[in-house]
């Protein structure tokens, strides 16, 4: 099967967070939408750029659904959407201990999961996310080639390293991979799209927790399931959704 077509099933219904707003890329028009949803058919990259900017500037808008009905719909839609942003990947962990408690960090006024930016090599391979393939990204500069040649770190190893650095844990193992999250933010006048690869991890709770202060982390704390209300009330929408999906899937398993 063509690699582009294999990605089709992976990205259908891709949900991206923009602050408290959400953007959904879909392969079909929504059956029903709420009054706060904006529904737009994909036509071209130029049109998509205009739609995105209008959504950003509309303070009353909460959800944007961009859809297409072409033969292999999500490929041109996603490639056009990705081209609007600089892609910065991250990896992190949802860590639990033997008591079932969950580990969170407090950074810049919000509870978060330990994670960090990573650099990975691009490949023409279906083993890697679509945004890493040369077909959907500009050619690498000489400097970027040089930087990527230094780094051969897989996502799982990068996630463990980031958790260790930010929390002080040293004994960690991965249980399984969790769904990626995607969010958009603006930095130094540029729009950034950050896909984050998540892993459920296990760590014994008899380890010292040491917040990485140079990353503005002021606290690292274990939370019981009953004590996680404080997290959901003061975290990022992408983290809130990750937690809701995790606990709902575990309850139904």
LOSE-601953 format. One line per 2 residues: number of its first residue (from 1); their letters; for each residue x, y, z of N, C-alpha, C. Coordinates in Angstrom, 1 decimal. Layout:
NUM) A) X/Y/Z/X/Y/Z/X/Y/Z  ...
***
This chain:
1) XX) 0.8/-1.2/0.0/0.0/0.0/0.0/0.9/1.2/0.0  0.5/2.3/-0.7/1.2/3.5/-0.8/1.3/4.1/0.6
3) XX) 2.5/4.7/1.0/2.7/5.2/2.4/1.7/6.3/2.7  1.4/7.1/1.7/0.4/8.2/2.0/-0.9/7.7/2.4
5) XX) -1.3/6.6/1.7/-2.7/6.0/2.0/-2.7/5.4/3.4  -1.6/4.8/3.8/-1.5/4.2/5.1/-1.7/5.3/6.2
7) XX) -1.2/6.5/5.9/-1.3/7.5/6.9/-2.8/8.0/7.0  -3.5/7.8/5.9/-4.9/8.3/5.9/-5.7/7.8/7.1
9) XX) -5.6/6.5/7.4/-6.4/6.0/8.6/-5.9/6.6/9.9  -4.6/6.9/9.9/-4.0/7.3/11.2/-4.4/8.7/11.6
11) XX) -4.6/9.6/10.6/-4.9/11.0/10.9/-6.3/11.4/10.8  -7.2/10.6/10.3/-8.6/10.9/10.2/-9.1/11.4/11.6
13) XX) -9.7/12.5/11.6/-10.3/13.0/12.9/-9.2/13.6/13.8  -8.1/14.1/13.3/-7.0/14.6/14.2/-7.5/15.8/14.9
15) XX) -7.3/15.9/16.2/-7.8/17.0/17.1/-6.6/17.7/17.6  -6.6/19.1/17.4/-5.5/19.9/17.8/-6.1/21.0/18.7
17) XX) -5.3/21.3/19.8/-5.7/22.3/20.8/-5.0/23.6/20.5  -5.8/24.7/20.6/-5.2/26.0/20.5/-5.8/26.8/21.7
19) XX) -5.0/26.8/22.8/-5.5/27.3/24.0/-6.7/26.5/24.5  -7.8/27.2/24.7/-9.0/26.5/25.1/-9.9/26.1/23.9
21) XX) -9.4/26.5/22.7/-10.1/26.2/21.5/-9.6/24.8/20.9  -10.4/24.2/20.0/-10.0/23.0/19.3/-10.2/23.1/17.8
23) XX) -9.3/22.4/17.1/-9.4/22.3/15.7/-9.5/20.8/15.3  -10.5/20.4/14.5/-10.6/19.0/14.1/-10.5/18.9/12.6
25) XX) -9.5/18.1/12.2/-9.3/17.8/10.8/-10.1/16.5/10.5  -11.0/16.5/9.6/-11.9/15.3/9.4/-12.0/15.0/7.9
27) XX) -12.3/13.7/7.6/-12.4/13.2/6.3/-13.9/13.3/5.8  -14.7/13.8/6.6/-16.1/13.9/6.2/-16.8/15.1/7.0
29) XX) -17.8/15.7/6.4/-18.5/16.8/7.1/-19.2/16.2/8.3  -19.2/17.0/9.4/-19.9/16.5/10.7/-21.4/16.4/10.5
31) XX) -22.0/15.4/11.1/-23.4/15.2/11.0/-24.1/16.3/11.7  -23.7/16.6/12.9/-24.3/17.7/13.7/-23.2/18.5/14.4
33) XX) -23.5/19.8/14.6/-22.5/20.6/15.3/-23.3/21.5/16.3  -22.6/22.0/17.3/-23.2/22.9/18.2/-23.1/24.3/17.7
35) XX) -23.8/25.3/18.3/-23.8/26.7/17.9/-22.4/27.3/17.9  -21.6/26.8/18.8/-20.2/27.3/19.0/-19.2/26.8/18.0
37) XX) -19.6/25.8/17.2/-18.7/25.1/16.2/-18.7/25.9/14.9  -17.6/25.9/14.3/-17.4/26.5/12.9/-17.1/25.4/12.0
39) XX) -17.8/25.2/10.9/-17.6/24.1/10.0/-17.2/24.7/8.7  -16.0/24.2/8.2/-15.5/24.7/6.9/-15.0/23.6/6.0
41) XX) -15.3/23.6/4.8/-14.8/22.7/3.8/-13.4/23.1/3.3  -12.5/22.1/3.2/-11.2/22.4/2.8/-11.1/22.6/1.3
43) XX) -10.5/23.7/0.8/-10.3/23.9/-0.6/-8.9/24.0/-1.1  -8.1/24.8/-0.3/-6.7/25.0/-0.7/-5.9/25.5/0.5
45) XX) -4.6/25.5/0.4/-3.7/26.0/1.5/-4.0/27.4/1.8  -4.2/28.2/0.7/-4.4/29.7/0.9/-5.7/29.9/1.7
47) XX) -6.7/29.1/1.3/-8.0/29.3/2.0/-7.9/28.8/3.5  -7.1/27.7/3.7/-6.9/27.2/5.0/-6.2/28.2/5.9
49) XX) -5.2/28.9/5.4/-4.5/29.9/6.1/-5.5/31.0/6.6  -6.4/31.4/5.7/-7.3/32.5/6.0/-8.3/32.0/7.1
51) XX) -8.8/30.8/6.9/-9.7/30.2/7.9/-9.1/30.1/9.3  -7.8/29.7/9.3/-7.1/29.6/10.6/-7.0/30.9/11.3
53) XX) -6.6/31.9/10.5/-6.4/33.3/11.1/-7.7/33.9/11.6  -8.8/33.6/10.9/-10.1/34.1/11.3/-10.5/33.4/12.6
55) XX) -10.2/32.2/12.7/-10.6/31.4/13.9/-9.8/31.9/15.1  -8.5/32.2/14.9/-7.7/32.7/16.0/-8.2/34.1/16.5
57) XX) -8.6/34.9/15.6/-9.0/36.3/15.9/-10.5/36.3/16.5  -11.3/35.3/16.2/-12.7/35.3/16.7/-12.7/34.8/18.2
59) XX) -12.9/35.8/19.1/-12.9/35.5/20.5/-14.1/34.6/20.9  -15.2/34.6/20.1/-16.3/33.8/20.5/-16.3/32.4/19.9
61) XX) -15.3/32.1/19.0/-15.2/30.7/18.4/-14.6/29.8/19.4  -15.1/28.6/19.5/-14.5/27.6/20.4/-14.0/26.3/19.6
63) XX) -14.7/25.9/18.6/-14.3/24.7/17.8/-14.4/24.9/16.3  -13.3/24.5/15.7/-13.3/24.6/14.2/-13.1/23.2/13.6
65) XX) -14.1/22.9/12.7/-14.0/21.6/12.1/-13.7/21.8/10.6  -12.6/21.3/10.1/-12.2/21.5/8.7/-12.3/20.1/8.1
67) XX) -13.1/20.0/7.1/-13.4/18.7/6.5/-13.2/18.7/5.0  -13.0/17.5/4.4/-12.9/17.3/3.0/-13.6/16.0/2.6
69) XX) -14.0/16.0/1.3/-14.7/14.8/0.8/-14.0/14.2/-0.4  -12.8/14.6/-0.7/-12.1/14.1/-1.9/-11.7/12.6/-1.7
71) XX) -11.1/12.0/-2.8/-10.9/10.6/-2.8/-10.0/10.1/-1.7  -8.9/10.8/-1.4/-8.1/10.4/-0.3/-7.9/11.7/0.5
73) XX) -8.9/12.1/1.3/-9.2/13.4/1.7/-8.1/14.0/2.7  -7.7/13.2/3.7/-7.0/13.9/4.8/-5.6/14.2/4.4
75) XX) -5.0/13.5/3.4/-3.6/13.8/3.0/-3.4/15.2/2.6  -4.1/15.7/1.5/-3.9/17.1/1.2/-4.3/18.1/2.3
77) XX) -5.3/17.8/3.0/-5.7/18.6/4.1/-4.6/18.7/5.2  -4.1/17.6/5.6/-3.1/17.6/6.7/-1.8/18.2/6.2
79) XX) -1.4/17.9/5.0/-0.1/18.5/4.5/-0.2/20.0/4.4  -1.4/20.5/4.0/-1.6/21.9/3.9/-1.6/22.6/5.3
81) XX) -2.3/21.9/6.2/-2.4/22.4/7.6/-1.0/22.4/8.2  -0.2/21.4/8.1/1.1/21.3/8.7/2.0/22.4/8.1
83) XX) 1.8/22.7/6.9/2.7/23.7/6.3/2.5/25.1/6.9  1.5/25.3/7.6/1.2/26.6/8.3/2.1/26.8/9.5
85) XX) 2.7/25.7/10.0/3.4/25.8/11.3/4.8/25.3/11.3  5.6/25.7/12.3/6.8/25.0/12.6/6.5/23.9/13.5
87) XX) 7.0/22.7/13.2/6.7/21.5/14.0/7.8/21.3/15.0  7.5/21.2/16.3/8.4/20.9/17.4/7.8/19.8/18.1
89) XX) 8.5/18.6/18.1/8.0/17.4/18.7/8.4/17.4/20.2  7.6/16.7/21.0/7.9/16.5/22.4/7.5/15.0/22.8
91) XX) 8.1/14.6/23.9/7.8/13.3/24.5/7.7/13.4/26.0  6.8/12.6/26.6/6.7/12.7/28.0/6.0/11.4/28.6
93) XX) 5.8/11.5/29.9/5.3/10.3/30.6/4.1/10.6/31.6  3.2/9.6/31.6/2.2/9.6/32.6/2.6/8.5/33.6
95) XX) 3.2/8.9/34.7/3.8/8.0/35.6/2.9/7.6/36.8  2.9/6.3/37.1/2.1/5.8/38.2/3.0/5.0/39.1
97) XX) 2.6/4.9/40.4/3.4/4.1/41.3/2.6/2.9/41.8  3.1/2.1/42.7/2.5/0.9/43.1/1.1/1.1/43.9
99) XX) 0.9/2.3/44.3/-0.3/2.7/45.0/-1.4/3.2/44.0  -1.0/3.3/42.8/-1.9/3.8/41.8/-1.9/5.3/41.7
101) XX) -1.0/6.0/42.4/-0.9/7.4/42.4/-0.3/7.9/41.1  -0.6/9.1/40.7/-0.1/9.6/39.4/0.8/10.8/39.7
103) XX) 1.8/11.0/38.9/2.9/12.0/39.1/2.6/13.2/38.2  2.6/14.4/38.8/2.4/15.6/38.1/3.5/16.6/38.5
105) XX) 3.8/17.6/37.6/4.7/18.7/37.9/3.9/20.0/37.9  4.4/20.9/38.7/3.7/22.3/38.7/4.7/23.2/38.0
107) XX) 4.3/23.8/36.9/5.2/24.6/36.1/4.4/25.8/35.6  4.9/27.0/35.9/4.3/28.2/35.3/2.9/28.4/35.6
109) XX) 2.5/28.0/36.9/1.1/28.2/37.3/0.1/27.2/37.0  0.6/26.1/36.4/-0.4/25.0/36.0/0.2/23.6/36.3
111) XX) -0.6/22.7/36.6/-0.2/21.3/36.8/-0.1/20.7/35.4  1.0/19.9/35.2/1.3/19.4/33.9/2.0/18.0/34.1
113) XX) 2.1/17.3/33.0/2.9/16.0/33.0/4.3/16.3/32.5  5.3/15.6/33.1/6.6/15.8/32.6/6.8/15.4/31.2
115) XX) 7.4/16.4/30.4/7.6/16.2/29.0/8.7/17.2/28.5  9.2/17.0/27.3/10.2/18.0/26.8/10.3/17.9/25.3
117) XX) 10.8/18.9/24.7/11.0/19.0/23.3/12.1/18.0/22.9  11.9/17.4/21.8/12.9/16.4/21.3/13.2/16.7/19.8
119) XX) 14.3/16.2/19.3/14.6/16.3/17.9/14.8/14.9/17.4  14.1/14.5/16.3/14.2/13.2/15.7/14.5/13.3/14.3
121) XX) 15.1/12.3/13.7/15.4/12.3/12.3/14.1/12.1/11.5  14.1/12.7/10.3/13.0/12.4/9.4/13.3/11.2/8.6
123) XX) 12.2/10.5/8.2/12.4/9.3/7.4/11.2/9.2/6.4  11.5/8.5/5.3/10.4/8.2/4.4/9.9/6.8/4.8
125) XX) 9.2/6.7/5.9/8.8/5.4/6.4/7.5/5.5/7.1  6.7/4.5/7.0/5.4/4.5/7.7/5.6/4.2/9.2
127) XX) 6.8/4.0/9.6/7.0/3.8/11.1/7.1/5.1/11.8  7.0/6.2/11.1/7.2/7.5/11.7/6.0/8.4/11.3
129) XX) 5.7/9.4/12.2/4.5/10.2/11.9/4.6/11.0/10.6  3.5/11.4/10.1/3.5/12.0/8.8/4.3/13.3/8.7
131) XX) 4.4/14.0/9.8/5.1/15.3/9.7/6.6/15.1/9.6  7.1/13.9/9.8/8.5/13.7/9.6/8.9/13.3/8.2
133) XX) 8.0/13.0/7.3/8.3/12.6/6.0/8.7/13.8/5.1  9.6/13.6/4.2/10.0/14.7/3.4/8.9/15.2/2.5
135) XX) 8.0/14.3/2.2/6.9/14.7/1.3/6.1/15.9/1.8  6.0/16.1/3.1/5.1/17.0/3.7/5.9/18.2/4.4
137) XX) 7.2/18.2/4.4/7.9/19.3/5.0/8.9/19.9/4.0  9.3/21.1/4.3/10.4/21.7/3.4/11.7/21.0/3.5
139) XX) 12.6/21.1/2.6/13.9/20.5/2.6/14.6/21.0/3.9  15.4/20.1/4.5/16.2/20.5/5.7/17.3/21.4/5.2
141) XX) 17.6/22.4/6.1/18.8/23.2/5.8/20.0/22.4/6.2  21.2/22.9/5.8/22.4/22.3/6.2/22.6/22.2/7.7
143) XX) 22.2/23.3/8.4/22.3/23.3/9.8/21.4/22.2/10.5  20.2/22.1/9.9/19.2/21.1/10.4/19.7/19.7/10.2
145) XX) 20.3/19.5/9.0/20.9/18.2/8.7/22.0/17.8/9.8  22.8/18.8/10.1/23.9/18.6/11.0/23.3/18.3/12.4
147) XX) 22.3/19.0/12.8/21.7/18.8/14.2/21.0/17.4/14.2  20.3/17.0/13.2/19.6/15.8/13.2/20.5/14.6/13.2
149) XX) 21.7/14.8/12.6/22.7/13.7/12.5/23.2/13.3/13.9  23.1/14.3/14.8/23.6/14.1/16.2/22.6/13.2/17.0
151) XX) 21.4/13.2/16.6/20.4/12.7/17.5/19.7/11.4/16.9  19.7/10.3/17.6/19.1/9.1/17.1/18.2/8.5/18.2
153) XX) 17.6/9.4/19.0/16.9/9.0/20.2/15.4/8.6/19.8  15.0/7.4/20.1/13.6/7.0/19.9/12.7/7.7/20.9
155) XX) 11.4/7.7/20.6/10.5/8.4/21.4/10.4/7.9/22.8  10.4/6.6/23.0/10.3/6.1/24.3/11.5/6.4/25.2
157) XX) 12.7/6.4/24.6/13.9/6.8/25.4/13.9/8.3/25.7  13.4/9.0/24.7/13.4/10.5/25.0/12.4/10.8/26.1
159) XX) 11.3/10.1/26.1/10.2/10.3/27.1/10.8/10.0/28.5  11.5/8.9/28.6/12.1/8.5/29.9/13.1/9.5/30.4
161) XX) 14.0/10.0/29.4/15.0/11.0/29.8/14.3/12.2/30.3  13.3/12.7/29.6/12.6/13.9/30.0/12.0/13.8/31.4
163) XX) 11.4/12.6/31.7/10.8/12.4/33.0/11.8/12.4/34.1  12.9/11.8/33.8/14.0/11.7/34.8/14.5/13.2/35.1
165) XX) 14.8/13.9/34.0/15.3/15.3/34.2/14.4/16.2/34.9  13.1/16.1/34.7/12.2/17.0/35.3/11.7/16.7/36.6
167) XX) 11.8/15.4/37.0/11.2/14.9/38.3/12.2/14.4/39.3  13.4/14.1/38.8/14.4/13.5/39.7/14.3/12.0/39.8
169) XX) 13.3/11.3/39.2/13.2/9.9/39.2/14.3/9.3/38.5  14.7/8.1/38.9/15.8/7.4/38.2/15.4/5.9/37.9
171) XX) 14.4/5.4/38.5/14.0/4.1/38.3/12.6/4.1/37.7  12.5/4.0/36.3/11.3/4.1/35.6/11.2/3.1/34.5
173) XX) 10.1/2.5/34.2/9.9/1.7/33.1/8.6/2.0/32.4  8.6/1.8/31.1/7.4/2.1/30.3/6.5/0.9/30.3
175) XX) 5.2/1.2/30.5/4.1/0.2/30.4/3.6/0.0/29.0  3.2/1.2/28.4/2.6/1.2/27.1/2.6/2.6/26.5
177) XX) 2.4/2.7/25.2/2.3/4.0/24.6/0.9/4.4/24.7  0.7/5.7/24.8/-0.6/6.4/24.9/-0.8/7.2/23.7
179) XX) -2.1/7.6/23.4/-2.3/8.5/22.2/-1.5/9.8/22.2  -1.1/10.2/21.1/-0.4/11.5/21.0/-1.4/12.7/21.3
181) XX) -0.9/13.8/21.7/-1.7/15.0/21.8/-1.1/16.0/20.8  -1.9/17.0/20.4/-1.4/18.0/19.5/-1.9/19.4/20.0
183) XX) -1.0/20.4/20.1/-1.4/21.7/20.4/-0.6/22.7/19.7  -1.2/23.9/19.5/-0.6/25.0/18.8/-0.4/26.2/19.7
185) XX) 0.7/26.9/19.5/0.9/28.1/20.3/1.8/29.0/19.5  1.8/30.3/19.9/2.6/31.3/19.2/3.9/31.6/20.0
187) XX) 5.0/31.7/19.3/6.3/32.0/20.0/7.1/32.8/19.1  7.5/34.0/19.6/8.4/34.9/18.8/7.8/35.2/17.4
189) XX) 6.5/35.4/17.4/5.9/35.7/16.1/5.6/34.6/15.2  5.9/33.4/15.6/5.7/32.2/14.7/4.7/31.2/15.4
191) XX) 3.9/30.6/14.5/3.0/29.6/15.0/3.7/28.2/15.1  3.6/27.6/16.2/4.2/26.3/16.5/3.1/25.2/16.7
193) XX) 3.3/24.1/16.0/2.4/22.9/16.3/3.3/21.9/17.0  2.9/21.5/18.2/3.7/20.5/18.9/2.9/19.2/19.1
195) XX) 3.3/18.1/18.3/2.8/16.8/18.6/3.6/16.2/19.8  2.9/15.7/20.8/3.6/15.1/21.9/3.3/13.6/22.0
197) XX) 4.4/12.8/22.0/4.2/11.3/22.2/4.2/11.0/23.7  3.2/10.3/24.1/3.0/10.0/25.6/3.2/8.5/25.8
199) XX) 3.7/8.2/27.0/3.9/6.8/27.4/3.4/6.7/28.9  2.6/5.6/29.2/2.3/5.3/30.5/3.6/4.6/31.1
201) XX) 3.9/5.0/32.3/5.2/4.5/33.0/4.9/4.1/34.4  5.8/3.3/34.9/5.7/2.9/36.3/7.0/3.3/37.0
203) XX) 6.9/3.8/38.2/8.1/4.1/39.0/7.7/3.9/40.5  8.6/3.2/41.2/8.4/3.1/42.7/8.4/4.4/43.4
205) XX) 7.6/4.5/44.4/7.4/5.8/45.1/8.4/6.1/46.2  9.4/5.2/46.3/10.4/5.5/47.3/11.6/6.2/46.8
207) XX) 11.4/7.0/45.7/12.5/7.8/45.1/12.3/9.3/45.5  13.4/10.0/45.6/13.3/11.4/45.9/12.8/12.2/44.7
209) XX) 11.8/13.1/44.9/11.3/13.9/43.8/12.0/15.3/43.8  12.7/15.6/42.7/13.5/16.8/42.6/13.0/17.6/41.4
211) XX) 12.3/18.7/41.6/11.8/19.5/40.4/13.0/20.2/39.7  12.9/20.2/38.4/14.0/20.8/37.6/13.7/22.3/37.5
213) XX) 14.3/23.1/38.4/14.0/24.5/38.6/14.4/25.3/37.3  15.4/24.9/36.6/15.8/25.7/35.4/14.7/25.6/34.3
215) XX) 13.8/24.6/34.4/12.7/24.5/33.5/11.4/25.1/34.1  11.6/25.9/35.2/10.4/26.5/35.9/9.5/25.6/36.5
217) XX) 10.0/24.4/36.9/9.2/23.5/37.7/9.4/23.7/39.2  8.4/24.0/39.9/8.5/24.4/41.3/8.1/23.2/42.2
219) XX) 7.4/22.2/41.7/6.9/21.1/42.5/6.7/19.9/41.7  7.0/18.7/42.3/6.7/17.4/41.7/5.9/16.6/42.8
221) XX) 4.7/16.1/42.5/3.9/15.5/43.5/3.1/14.3/43.0  3.0/13.3/43.9/2.1/12.1/43.6/0.7/12.5/44.0
223) XX) -0.3/12.2/43.1/-1.7/12.4/43.4/-2.5/11.1/43.4  -3.3/10.9/44.4/-4.3/9.8/44.3/-5.3/10.1/43.3
225) XX) -6.1/9.1/42.9/-7.2/9.3/41.9/-8.2/10.3/42.5  -8.5/10.2/43.8/-9.5/11.0/44.4/-9.0/12.5/44.5
227) XX) -7.6/12.7/44.5/-7.1/14.0/44.7/-6.8/14.7/43.4  -7.2/14.1/42.3/-6.9/14.7/41.0/-7.8/15.8/40.5
229) XX) -8.8/16.2/41.3/-9.7/17.2/41.0/-8.9/18.5/40.8  -7.9/18.8/41.6/-7.1/20.0/41.5/-6.4/20.0/40.2
231) XX) -6.0/18.9/39.7/-5.3/18.8/38.4/-6.2/19.2/37.3  -7.4/18.6/37.2/-8.3/18.9/36.1/-8.8/20.3/36.1
233) XX) -8.8/20.9/37.3/-9.2/22.3/37.3/-8.1/23.3/36.9  -6.9/22.8/36.9/-5.8/23.8/36.6/-4.7/23.1/35.8
235) XX) -5.1/22.6/34.6/-4.1/22.1/33.7/-4.5/22.5/32.2  -3.8/22.0/31.3/-4.0/22.3/29.9/-5.1/21.4/29.3
237) XX) -5.8/22.0/28.3/-6.9/21.1/27.7/-6.4/19.8/27.1  -5.2/19.8/26.5/-4.7/18.5/26.0/-4.4/17.5/27.1
239) XX) -3.9/18.0/28.2/-3.6/17.1/29.3/-4.9/16.6/29.9  -5.9/17.5/30.0/-7.2/17.1/30.6/-7.8/16.0/29.7
241) XX) -7.7/16.1/28.4/-8.3/15.1/27.5/-7.5/13.8/27.6  -6.2/13.9/27.7/-5.4/12.7/27.9/-5.8/11.9/29.1
243) XX) -6.0/12.6/30.2/-6.4/12.0/31.4/-7.8/11.4/31.3  -8.7/12.1/30.7/-10.1/11.6/30.6/-10.2/10.4/29.7
245) XX) -9.4/10.4/28.6/-9.4/9.2/27.8/-8.7/8.0/28.5  -7.7/8.3/29.2/-7.0/7.2/29.9/-7.9/6.6/31.0
247) XX) -8.5/7.4/31.8/-9.3/6.8/32.9/-10.6/6.2/32.3  -11.2/6.7/31.3/-12.4/6.2/30.7/-12.1/4.8/30.1
249) XX) -11.0/4.7/29.4/-10.6/3.5/28.7/-10.3/2.4/29.7  -9.7/2.8/30.8/-9.3/1.8/31.9/-10.6/1.3/32.6
251) XX) -11.6/2.2/32.8/-12.8/1.8/33.4/-13.6/0.8/32.6  -13.5/1.0/31.2/-14.3/0.1/30.4/-13.5/-1.1/30.0
253) X) -12.2/-1.2/30.3/-11.4/-2.4/29.9/-11.9/-3.6/30.7
***
